[in-house]
């Protein structure tokens, strides 16, 4: 995103443009990605392994992001970032960094959905899409779209940035990972408010590659009750290599 003003010790100042908004707040993936950009300034010699995000309040307008190293050892580091607007802290992230180490254990699930390729799948968003969605190309590979009254909240999607010059790294992947609406919305029969409260993501590799920019993601609402939905996410690259897993807590006002 253009317009980033970088200060000392990882500090970032910027103004969120309208084309990255969803309703009255910034798209959550951009919030997390900006916080990661800030944290990366403080840890330059280790790859990021895990992300924990608390969406505290609506993010928009002029913002400032400040990172702090909570602890750093020889092989790991923990960085906290606070995103602040004129109304106070609106997002808080903790990033876990860790060096690669030798291990005889090498087990990663390669199970991924058997779906048609992206060019044979319909566009996911219709004409009524949030502003930020215009920055992505998302196609429905399996499951039902939002407000379809489905019995289960499951969606499998092909996703990519529309910007073909995007360089794949943890920041751009994090910006992509939160693009779909909550899977629980597939079970809704009419529009209603939803809001992400927390998001956790773990990177399964420090070599993020794919073909033609496409990633396949499976989102599933595993428990939806009392106005909250607990959701899981799995993501693979175009050739089926596992890239990222995650969990999300969502408030449902419908």
C-alpha positions, 0 to 999 in steps of 0.5 A, spaced: 500 500 500 502 506 498 503 512 503 507 508 508 511 513 512 516 509 516 519 511 522 525 509 527 524 502 531 519 499 526 514 505 527 509 506 521 504 512 520 499 511 514 492 513 512 487 507 510 484 509 503 477 507 502 478 502 497 481 498 503 475 499 507 469 494 509 463 498 512 466 502 517 473 498 518 479 497 514 479 490 511 482 485 517 487 482 513 490 489 511 490 491 519 494 484 520 499 485 514 501 492 516 502 490 523 507 485 520 510 490 516 512 494 522 514 487 526 519 485 521 523 491 522 525 489 529 526 482 527 530 481 520 534 474 521 528 470 523 522 468 519 515 469 522 512 463 524 505 465 528 500 471 528 495 472 533 491 478 532 485 482 536 481 486 532 479 491 538 475 496 534 474 499 527 480 501 524 480 507 519 483 514 517 490 516 520 493 510 524 500 509 527 503 502 528 508 501 534 512 494 535 515 492 541 520 486 542 517 482 548 522 477 548 528 475 544 532 469 544 537 465 540 532 462 536 526 465 537 523 472 538 516 475 540 514 482 538 507 486 540 504 491 535 499 496 537 495 499 531 492 506 534 487 511 531 485 517 534 480 513 538 485 509 541 488 502 540 484 498 535 488 492 534 493 488 537 498 483 534 503 478 537 508 475 532 512 469 533 519 468 530 523 462 529 529 460 526 529 453 522 532 447 526 534 440 524 529 435 526 527 428 524 520 430 524 517 432 518 509 431 518 505 436 514 498 434 512 497 434 504 490 433 504 487 438 500 480 438 496 479 435 489 476 441 486 476 444 479 482 449 477 481 457 478 479 458 471 473 453 471 470 456 478 465 462 478 467 468 481 465 468 489 463 476 490 457 479 486 456 486 484 455 487 492 462 487 494 465 490 500 470 496 497 477 491 499 474 485 495 476 489 489 483 488 490 482 480 490 480 475 485 476 470 489 473 464 485 468 459 489 471 452 488 466 448 493 461 450 498 455 455 498 456 463 498 454 467 503 446 468 505 445 461 501 441 458 507 446 452 507 446 447 512 453 447 513 458 453 513 464 451 509 467 454 503 473 452 498 476 458 494 481 460 490 484 466 491 489 471 489 491 478 489 489 482 483 496 486 483 500 481 478 506 484 481 505 482 488 511 479 491 509 473 495 512 473 502 508 473 509 506 480 509 502 479 502 500 472 504 497 475 510 493 480 507 490 475 502 488 470 508 482 474 511 479 476 504 473 471 504 467 473 509 466 468 515 464 461 513 458 461 517 455 466 513 453 461 508 448 458 513 445 465 513 438 466 509 439 474 509 444 479 510 446 480 517 452 484 521 458 479 522 465 482 525 471 478 526 474 478 534 480 474 533 485 471 528 490 466 529 495 464 523 501 459 523 505 459 517 507 452 515 513 454 511 518 460 510 518 459 502 512 461 500 511 460 492 505 458 488 503 458 480 500 464 477 499 467 484 493 462 486 492 459 493 487 454 495 483 456 502 478 451 505 474 455 511 469 452 515 465 454 521 466 448 526 461 451 532 456 457 531 452 458 537 450 464 542 452 469 537 459 467 536 462 462 530 469 458 531 472 458 524 478 454 522 482 455 515 487 451 511 491 454 505 495 450 500 499 453 494 497 451 487 500 445 487 498 442 493 503 444 498 501 446 505 502 454 506 498 456 512 493 454 517 488 459 522 483 460 527 478 465 527 473 468 532 467 471 529 461 475 532 454 474 529 449 479 530 444 475 526 
